[in-house]
Amino acid sequence: MNQALTCARRAFAHDDVPIGAVIVRDGVVIARGENQVQLKKNPTLHAEIVAINRACKKLGTKFLDGCDIYVTLEPCAMCATAISFARINNIYFAATDVKGGGITSNSRIYETDPHLWKPCVHQLPEFADVSAQMLRDFFVLRRAKKSA
């Protein structure tokens, strides 16, 4: 999760919502990703999608069987579905997302939609505060820039 937090800081540095993701297989990092929505002007480039694309490219496969994903914020419905389609085994996330979360908050995608592949979901509460604080700091700064 520490590497995912580093990715989130990179997103913050290029003015994207600070969310990071890391994909691991057998204890080895396969791919990292950070939000690139603002950077590349593409609303689908969430950290999880970036990491999934990089992992698939690196492994030369469309499925990520045997992989786990670590994310600094609960994935949204789009990312939760992409994680399912990629057949990732486990999702580990830091902070919950009451407004946009797709797993334990808001839409609860794995409970409401039938998925062929349902990953195991784990929250890592020991990382929740640092992730949530980075997000709060980002949005305070963004609001200050807009009012200036």
Helices and strands as residue ranges (DSSP letters): H 2-13, E 20-25, E 28-34, H 37-40, H 47-59, E 67-73, H 77-85, E 90-95, H 109-112, E 120-123, G 125-127, H 128-147
